[in-house]
Amino acid sequence: MSSRWPGTRALTPEQLLTAASPDRLVYVEAFPGSGKTTVSHQRFGLHRFARTIDHRAVVAVSFTRSATEEIRRRVVRQWGPSALAWPHRIVTLDTILNDLLTHLLRSGFLQWPGGHEELEVLDTWRTHFPTIRTTAKPALRLAGTQVSTTYLPEAKPDNHIRPADFAAAVNRGWCTHENVREVLHGALGIDGIRAHVSTYFARTIRSLLVDEVYDANDLDVEIIRTAAEAGLAVTLVGDPWQALYAFRGARPESVRRLIELLGFERGELQTSFRWRDSSDQASLARLLRRRECVVLPAGVARDVDVVLARRWKTLWDGDPHVLPLAVKQPSGPFQEAVCTLLLNELTQSSFGLPAAFLTDARTTLGIEEAETFEQLRPDLQAALQRLASQDDLGEIWTALADSVVTKTHIERSESQKRTPRKALGNLRIRLEDVHKRLVPGLTCHQAKGKEWDRVGVRLEESDATVLRKGLDPADEAHRSLYVALTRARVRSLAV
């Protein structure tokens, strides 16, 4: 029996057994570099082109746009564009949830303020509306089957959309992905709606593949459970050691319970291709997974391909040879967005890479047209030149902020005049020596799924301590370290 599909490299026995499993409910635990995406796109294609008269959709989902795009790209390359002919699709789970809420509104099971059945779903409010510092978080809830606004108390103040703007936006049919989840969480608690969702899934989808399943929160798990109990073929792929989204409500323990409750058949991808030519990395991975003591060899930033850390702040406060790909400062949404555009000019010229959260920055500033963005670039480049020339930070900011406001036509406000001195100072440090080689810096979240030959890891004091004691996969900080230390093909170094 051949272990190839046309046009593919040979699959390992592990990959072949999991990709071609005949079981309806399959869970694949995939170690770093073991070919998780390969198995996912092969299993998608196998289900998509199965000889069947069943015309329901084959759907693959993940939790980030980048992960979803990678699976989509692999499927099209392997199986051809017809693999994604409607209704078959590869999308984020948020897209599935948005479609489900729209269906419930159109079917009359839920009612939106103003009678809206089509919603404009935003990533966040802060990229479209001014925010205020408050402990009252705006949210949506169900009063019966009617969607209504509410406010949830928080222990610490945060930047949230103003109440009047929130109410007006919801009445216009606007919300965020988080709001969609709030509504659906309440809806699935209503017996009649849950039964209808089960019927809806059974009627429209025959196979569901969930990538990075350990990033799922309780609502996601309930959606997966509903789909599995409705008779769909469900494939779950993930690694509990790489679950990083507790801040979004991810609950790895809920995923484990679901797998046991519904009796998913288990497969494992243990053979890593990432460090097959590096005994050092293979040994490191084994020690980490066994929860044994690890002491990383020391190195310097200029000798690695990338530097990783758990927090952006740790990267900015470290070696000035490291240029983090994100500006995360509390100065305000306007300041963060403009500094992100500045950073993007530098990351593009240094690495050919866009700054992280560039799309969010453009949305915040209302830059929808490529022409507007290009018109701003000379101003951004001039600001970087002035930073390198040690001009006054306040004067640089005043000139740049005025150009941005003028060319983007966003509303002027006093808060825009506040100079983000720390962010500008951090950029200045990286510009002081134009001849030095800068190294990109990423957080563990941004690095997940990626790999490089030599990886520097910026350890905080607490990180070094837990590595000496052994990692506990129940702790997200430990899982973040595990992700950082398993990105290298050749060597991981403490920098």
C-alpha positions as CSV (number, residue, x, y, z in Angstrom):
1,M,0.0,0.0,0.0
2,S,1.4,3.4,-1.0
3,S,1.7,6.1,1.7
4,R,1.3,8.9,-0.9
5,W,-1.4,10.9,-2.4
6,P,-0.6,12.2,-5.9
7,G,1.9,15.0,-5.8
8,T,2.9,14.6,-2.1
9,R,6.0,13.5,-0.3
10,A,5.7,10.2,1.5
11,L,3.8,10.4,4.8
12,T,5.2,8.7,7.8
13,P,3.2,5.8,9.3
14,E,2.1,8.1,12.1
15,Q,0.8,10.7,9.6
16,L,-0.8,8.1,7.4
17,L,-2.7,6.4,10.2
18,T,-4.1,9.7,11.6
19,A,-4.9,11.4,8.3
20,A,-6.7,8.3,6.9
21,S,-8.4,7.1,10.1
22,P,-11.9,5.8,9.3
23,D,-13.2,6.8,12.8
24,R,-15.9,9.5,13.0
25,L,-14.4,11.2,16.1
26,V,-10.6,11.5,16.0
27,Y,-8.2,13.4,18.3
28,V,-4.6,13.9,17.0
29,E,-2.0,15.1,19.6
30,A,0.8,16.6,17.6
31,F,4.2,17.4,19.0
32,P,6.1,20.4,17.7
33,G,7.3,20.0,14.1
34,S,5.6,16.7,13.7
35,G,3.6,17.6,10.6
36,K,0.3,18.7,12.2
37,T,-0.6,20.9,9.3
38,T,0.3,18.2,6.8
39,V,-2.1,15.8,8.5
40,S,-4.8,18.4,8.8
41,H,-4.8,19.3,5.1
42,Q,-4.6,15.7,4.0
43,R,-7.5,14.7,6.2
44,F,-9.5,17.7,4.9
45,G,-8.9,16.7,1.3
46,L,-9.7,13.0,2.0
47,H,-13.1,14.0,3.5
48,R,-13.7,16.6,0.8
49,F,-13.2,14.3,-2.1
50,A,-14.6,11.1,-0.6
51,R,-16.9,9.3,-3.1
52,T,-20.2,10.3,-1.7
53,I,-23.5,11.9,-2.7
54,D,-23.5,13.8,0.5
55,H,-23.2,17.5,-0.5
56,R,-22.9,18.9,3.0
57,A,-19.8,21.0,3.8
58,V,-16.4,19.8,4.9
59,V,-15.1,22.6,7.1
60,A,-11.8,23.2,8.8
61,V,-11.4,25.9,11.5
62,S,-8.6,27.4,13.6
63,F,-8.4,30.3,16.0
64,T,-6.2,32.8,14.2
65,R,-6.3,34.1,10.7
66,S,-2.6,33.2,10.1
67,A,-3.2,29.5,11.1
68,T,-6.3,29.4,9.0
69,E,-4.6,30.8,6.0
70,E,-1.7,28.3,6.3
71,I,-4.1,25.4,6.2
72,R,-6.0,27.0,3.3
73,R,-2.8,27.5,1.3
74,R,-1.7,23.9,1.9
75,V,-5.1,22.5,0.8
76,V,-5.2,24.5,-2.4
77,R,-1.7,23.6,-3.2
78,Q,-2.3,19.9,-2.6
79,W,-5.9,19.4,-3.7
80,G,-6.5,22.3,-6.0
81,P,-8.9,25.3,-5.8
82,S,-11.9,23.1,-6.3
83,A,-11.3,21.7,-2.8
84,L,-12.8,25.0,-1.5
85,A,-15.7,25.2,-3.8
86,W,-18.8,26.2,-1.9
87,P,-19.9,25.1,0.6
88,H,-16.5,23.6,1.6
89,R,-14.4,26.1,3.4
90,I,-11.5,26.8,5.8
91,V,-12.2,29.7,8.1
92,T,-11.7,30.9,11.7
93,L,-14.0,29.5,14.3
94,D,-15.2,33.1,14.8
95,T,-16.6,33.0,11.2
96,I,-18.6,29.9,12.0
97,L,-20.0,31.6,15.2
98,N,-20.9,34.7,13.2
99,D,-22.7,32.6,10.7
100,L,-24.5,30.7,13.4
101,L,-25.7,33.9,15.1
102,T,-26.9,35.3,11.8
103,H,-28.8,32.1,11.2
104,L,-30.5,32.4,14.6
105,L,-31.5,36.0,14.0
106,R,-32.9,35.3,10.5
107,S,-34.8,32.2,11.8
108,G,-36.4,34.3,14.6
109,F,-34.9,32.4,17.4
110,L,-33.1,35.5,18.6
111,Q,-33.9,39.2,18.2
112,W,-31.3,42.0,17.9
113,P,-32.0,45.6,18.9
114,G,-33.5,47.4,15.9
115,G,-34.5,44.1,14.3
116,H,-31.1,43.6,12.6
117,E,-30.5,40.2,11.0
118,E,-27.1,41.1,9.4
119,L,-24.4,42.3,11.7
120,E,-21.1,44.2,11.3
121,V,-18.7,42.3,13.4
122,L,-15.5,44.1,14.5
123,D,-12.3,42.7,16.0
124,T,-12.4,45.2,18.8
125,W,-14.3,48.4,19.7
126,R,-11.1,50.4,20.4
127,T,-10.0,50.5,16.8
128,H,-13.3,52.2,15.8
129,F,-14.4,54.3,18.9
130,P,-12.8,56.4,21.6
131,T,-12.3,54.6,24.9
132,I,-12.5,55.6,28.5
133,R,-10.8,54.1,31.6
134,T,-13.4,52.2,33.5
135,T,-14.2,49.1,35.5
136,A,-17.5,48.7,33.8
137,K,-17.0,46.4,30.7
138,P,-19.8,46.7,28.1
139,A,-21.3,43.3,27.1
140,L,-24.3,41.7,25.6
141,R,-26.8,39.4,27.2
142,L,-30.1,37.7,26.5
143,A,-33.3,38.7,28.1
144,G,-35.4,35.7,27.0
145,T,-34.5,35.7,23.3
146,Q,-33.9,39.4,23.0
147,V,-30.3,40.7,22.8
148,S,-29.7,43.6,25.2
149,T,-26.7,45.6,26.5
150,T,-25.3,45.2,30.0
151,Y,-22.1,46.2,31.9
152,L,-19.9,43.7,33.8
153,P,-17.8,44.9,36.8
154,E,-14.1,44.3,36.5
155,A,-11.5,44.2,39.3
156,K,-9.2,46.6,37.5
157,P,-10.0,49.5,35.2
158,D,-9.4,49.1,31.5
159,N,-10.0,51.0,28.2
160,H,-13.6,50.4,27.1
161,I,-15.9,52.0,24.6
162,R,-18.1,54.7,26.1
163,P,-21.6,53.5,27.1
164,A,-23.4,55.9,24.7
165,D,-21.3,54.8,21.8
166,F,-21.8,51.1,22.7
167,A,-25.5,51.4,22.9
168,A,-25.7,53.3,19.6
169,A,-23.4,50.9,17.8
170,V,-25.3,47.8,18.9
171,N,-28.6,49.5,17.8
172,R,-26.9,50.0,14.4
173,G,-26.2,46.3,14.2
174,W,-22.5,46.5,15.2
175,C,-20.7,44.2,17.7
176,T,-17.4,42.5,18.3
177,H,-16.5,38.8,18.0
178,E,-16.5,38.8,21.8
179,N,-20.1,40.0,21.8
180,V,-21.1,37.3,19.4
181,R,-19.7,34.8,21.8
182,E,-21.6,36.4,24.7
183,V,-24.9,36.0,22.9
184,L,-24.3,32.5,21.7
185,H,-23.2,31.4,25.2
186,G,-26.6,32.4,26.5
187,A,-28.4,31.0,23.5
188,L,-26.9,27.5,23.9
189,G,-28.4,27.4,27.4
190,I,-31.9,27.5,25.9
191,D,-33.1,24.0,25.1
192,G,-35.0,24.8,22.0
193,I,-32.2,26.8,20.5
194,R,-29.5,24.2,21.3
195,A,-31.6,21.6,19.6
196,H,-32.0,23.8,16.6
197,V,-28.3,24.4,16.4
198,S,-27.7,20.7,16.4
199,T,-30.1,20.3,13.5
200,Y,-28.5,23.2,11.7
201,F,-25.1,21.6,12.0
202,A,-26.4,18.2,10.9
203,R,-28.1,19.6,7.9
204,T,-25.2,21.8,6.6
205,I,-21.9,20.2,7.7
206,R,-20.7,16.6,7.4
207,S,-17.1,16.9,8.5
208,L,-15.5,19.4,10.9
209,L,-11.7,19.7,11.6
210,V,-10.6,21.9,14.5
211,D,-7.0,22.9,14.4
212,E,-5.2,24.0,17.7
213,V,-8.1,22.7,19.6
214,Y,-6.5,23.5,23.0
215,D,-7.0,27.2,22.2
216,A,-10.8,26.6,22.6
217,N,-12.8,28.3,25.4
218,D,-15.9,26.8,27.0
219,L,-18.2,28.1,24.3
220,D,-16.0,26.7,21.6
221,V,-16.0,23.3,23.4
222,E,-19.8,23.4,23.5
223,I,-20.0,24.1,19.8
224,I,-17.7,21.2,19.1
225,R,-19.7,18.9,21.4
226,T,-22.9,19.9,19.7
227,A,-21.4,19.2,16.3
228,A,-20.1,15.8,17.4
229,E,-23.4,14.8,19.1
230,A,-25.2,15.9,15.9
231,G,-23.4,13.1,14.0
232,L,-20.7,15.1,12.2
233,A,-17.3,13.6,11.6
234,V,-15.1,15.7,14.0
235,T,-11.3,15.8,13.9
236,L,-9.5,17.6,16.7
237,V,-5.8,18.5,16.3
238,G,-3.6,20.1,19.0
239,D,-1.0,19.8,21.7
240,P,-1.9,20.6,25.4
241,W,1.7,21.7,25.9
242,Q,1.2,24.6,23.4
243,A,-2.1,26.0,24.7
244,L,-1.4,29.8,25.0
245,Y,-4.8,31.6,25.0
246,A,-6.0,31.5,28.7
247,F,-6.3,35.3,28.4
248,R,-9.1,34.6,25.8
249,G,-10.7,32.1,28.0
250,A,-9.0,29.0,26.6
251,R,-9.6,25.9,28.8
252,P,-7.4,23.0,27.9
253,E,-8.9,20.9,30.7
254,S,-12.4,21.3,29.1
255,V,-11.0,19.9,25.8
256,R,-9.5,16.9,27.6
257,R,-12.9,16.2,29.3
258,L,-14.7,16.5,25.9
259,I,-12.3,14.0,24.3
260,E,-12.9,11.5,27.1
261,L,-16.6,12.1,27.4
262,L,-17.3,11.4,23.7
263,G,-14.8,8.7,23.2
264,F,-12.6,10.3,20.5
265,E,-10.1,7.8,19.0
266,R,-6.6,9.0,19.8
267,G,-3.6,9.3,17.5
268,E,-0.2,10.8,18.1
269,L,2.4,12.5,15.9
270,Q,5.6,12.3,18.0
271,T,8.3,12.3,15.3
272,S,9.6,15.8,14.9
273,F,11.1,17.0,11.6
274,R,12.0,20.3,13.0
275,W,15.1,19.2,14.9
276,R,15.8,15.8,13.2
277,D,19.4,17.1,12.4
278,S,20.0,18.5,15.8
279,S,20.7,16.2,18.8
280,D,20.8,19.3,21.1
281,Q,17.2,20.3,20.2
282,A,15.9,16.8,20.3
283,S,17.4,16.3,23.8
284,L,16.0,19.6,24.9
285,A,12.5,18.7,23.7
286,R,12.6,15.4,25.5
287,L,13.7,17.0,28.8
288,L,11.0,19.6,28.6
289,R,8.3,17.1,27.9
290,R,9.5,14.9,30.8
291,R,9.3,17.9,33.1
292,E,13.1,17.6,33.9
293,C,15.6,20.3,34.7
294,V,16.8,22.4,31.8
295,V,19.6,25.0,31.8
296,L,19.9,26.9,28.5
297,P,23.4,27.7,27.1
298,A,24.0,31.4,27.1
299,G,24.3,33.4,23.8
300,V,24.0,36.9,22.4
301,A,21.2,38.4,20.3
302,R,23.4,39.1,17.3
303,D,24.1,35.4,16.9
304,V,20.5,34.2,16.6
305,D,17.7,34.5,13.9
306,V,15.0,35.7,16.3
307,V,14.6,36.5,20.0
308,L,11.4,35.3,21.8
309,A,10.0,36.3,25.2
310,R,6.7,35.9,27.0
311,R,6.0,39.7,27.0
312,W,6.7,42.5,24.6
313,K,8.0,44.6,27.5
314,T,10.7,42.1,28.2
315,L,11.9,42.4,24.6
316,W,12.0,46.2,24.6
317,D,13.8,46.3,27.9
318,G,16.5,43.9,26.7
319,D,19.4,44.0,24.2
320,P,19.0,47.0,21.8
321,H,20.0,44.7,18.9
322,V,16.5,43.2,19.3
323,L,13.7,45.0,17.4
324,P,10.3,43.8,18.7
325,L,7.6,43.6,16.1
326,A,5.0,45.3,18.2
327,V,4.6,48.5,20.2
328,K,2.4,47.9,23.3
329,Q,2.3,51.1,25.3
330,P,-0.5,52.5,27.5
331,S,-0.3,56.1,26.1
332,G,-3.5,55.7,24.1
333,P,-5.0,54.1,21.0
334,F,-3.8,56.9,18.7
335,Q,-0.3,56.9,20.0
336,E,-0.1,53.1,19.8
337,A,-1.4,53.1,16.2
338,V,1.0,55.9,15.0
339,C,4.0,54.2,16.7
340,T,3.0,50.9,15.1
341,L,3.2,52.7,11.7
342,L,6.6,54.0,12.6
343,L,7.8,50.6,13.7
344,N,6.5,49.1,10.5
345,E,8.8,51.3,8.5
346,L,11.7,50.0,10.5
347,T,10.7,46.3,10.4
348,Q,10.1,46.4,6.7
349,S,13.5,48.0,6.0
350,S,15.3,45.7,8.5
351,F,13.6,42.4,7.9
352,G,11.1,42.7,5.1
353,L,8.4,42.0,7.7
354,P,5.3,44.0,8.7
355,A,4.9,45.2,12.3
356,A,2.5,43.1,14.3
357,F,-1.0,44.6,14.7
358,L,-0.4,46.8,11.6
359,T,-4.0,46.1,10.4
360,D,-5.4,47.2,13.8
361,A,-3.3,50.4,13.7
362,R,-4.6,51.3,10.2
363,T,-8.2,50.6,11.3
364,T,-7.7,52.8,14.4
365,L,-6.5,55.7,12.2
366,G,-9.2,55.1,9.5
367,I,-6.6,54.2,6.8
368,E,-8.6,52.1,4.5
369,E,-7.0,53.1,1.2
370,A,-3.5,52.0,0.2
371,E,-3.1,55.5,-1.3
372,T,-3.5,57.1,2.0
373,F,-1.0,54.8,3.6
374,E,1.5,55.5,0.9
375,Q,1.0,59.3,1.4
376,L,2.0,58.9,5.0
377,R,5.2,57.0,4.5
378,P,7.4,60.0,3.7
379,D,6.3,61.5,7.0
380,L,7.0,58.3,8.9
381,Q,10.4,58.0,7.3
382,A,11.2,61.6,8.1
383,A,10.2,61.0,11.8
384,L,12.6,58.0,11.9
385,Q,15.4,60.2,10.5
386,R,14.7,62.9,13.1
387,L,14.7,60.2,15.8
388,A,18.1,59.0,14.7
389,S,19.4,62.6,14.6
390,Q,18.5,63.1,18.3
391,D,15.8,65.8,17.6
392,D,13.4,66.7,20.4
393,L,10.9,63.9,20.9
394,G,8.0,66.4,21.5
395,E,8.7,68.2,18.3
396,I,9.0,65.0,16.3
397,W,5.7,63.8,17.7
398,T,3.8,67.1,17.1
399,A,4.8,67.1,13.5
400,L,4.0,63.5,12.9
401,A,0.7,63.5,14.7
402,D,-0.4,66.6,12.8
403,S,0.5,64.9,9.5
404,V,-1.4,61.8,10.4
405,V,-4.5,63.7,11.5
406,T,-4.5,65.8,8.4
407,K,-4.0,63.0,5.9
408,T,-6.3,60.5,7.5
409,H,-9.1,63.0,8.3
410,I,-9.7,61.5,11.7
411,E,-11.2,63.8,14.3
412,R,-8.7,66.0,16.2
413,S,-8.5,65.6,20.0
414,E,-6.3,66.9,22.8
415,S,-5.3,63.4,23.7
416,Q,-3.4,63.1,20.4
417,K,-0.9,65.7,21.6
418,R,0.4,63.5,24.3
419,T,3.9,62.4,23.3
420,P,4.6,58.7,23.7
421,R,8.2,59.3,25.0
422,K,8.9,55.7,26.0
423,A,7.9,54.2,22.7
424,L,9.8,56.8,20.7
425,G,12.8,56.4,23.0
426,N,12.8,52.7,22.4
427,L,12.8,53.2,18.7
428,R,15.6,55.8,19.0
429,I,17.8,53.3,20.8
430,R,17.4,50.9,17.9
431,L,18.3,53.6,15.4
432,E,21.4,54.9,17.1
433,D,23.8,52.7,15.2
434,V,22.7,52.3,11.6
435,H,25.4,49.7,11.0
436,K,24.4,47.2,13.6
437,R,22.4,44.1,12.7
438,L,18.9,44.2,14.2
439,V,17.2,40.9,15.2
440,P,13.4,40.5,15.2
441,G,11.8,40.0,18.6
442,L,8.5,38.2,19.0
443,T,6.4,37.0,21.9
444,C,5.7,33.3,22.3
445,H,2.1,33.8,21.1
446,Q,3.4,35.4,17.8
447,A,6.0,32.7,17.4
448,K,3.6,29.7,17.8
449,G,3.7,27.6,14.6
450,K,6.9,29.2,13.3
451,E,10.5,27.9,13.3
452,W,14.0,29.3,12.8
453,D,17.5,27.7,12.8
454,R,18.8,29.6,15.9
455,V,16.4,31.0,18.5
456,G,17.3,33.3,21.4
457,V,15.0,33.2,24.4
458,R,14.9,36.2,26.7
459,L,14.2,34.6,30.1
460,E,12.8,36.5,33.0
461,E,14.2,35.5,36.4
462,S,11.1,33.4,37.2
463,D,11.5,31.6,33.8
464,A,15.0,30.4,34.6
465,T,13.7,29.2,38.0
466,V,10.9,27.1,36.6
467,L,13.2,25.6,33.9
468,R,15.5,24.4,36.6
469,K,12.6,22.7,38.4
470,G,10.9,21.4,35.3
471,L,7.9,22.7,33.4
472,D,4.3,22.0,34.4
473,P,1.9,21.9,31.3
474,A,-1.0,23.0,33.6
475,D,0.6,26.4,33.9
476,E,0.3,28.7,30.9
477,A,3.5,30.6,31.6
478,H,5.3,27.2,31.5
479,R,3.6,26.4,28.2
480,S,4.7,29.7,26.8
481,L,8.3,28.8,27.6
482,Y,7.8,25.3,26.0
483,V,6.6,27.0,22.8
484,A,9.6,29.4,22.8
485,L,12.1,26.5,23.4
486,T,10.8,24.3,20.6
487,R,11.0,26.8,17.7
488,A,14.6,26.2,16.8
489,R,15.8,23.7,14.2
490,V,19.4,23.8,15.5
491,R,19.9,25.6,18.8
492,S,18.1,27.5,21.5
493,L,20.1,30.0,23.5
494,A,19.4,32.2,26.5
495,V,20.0,35.8,25.5
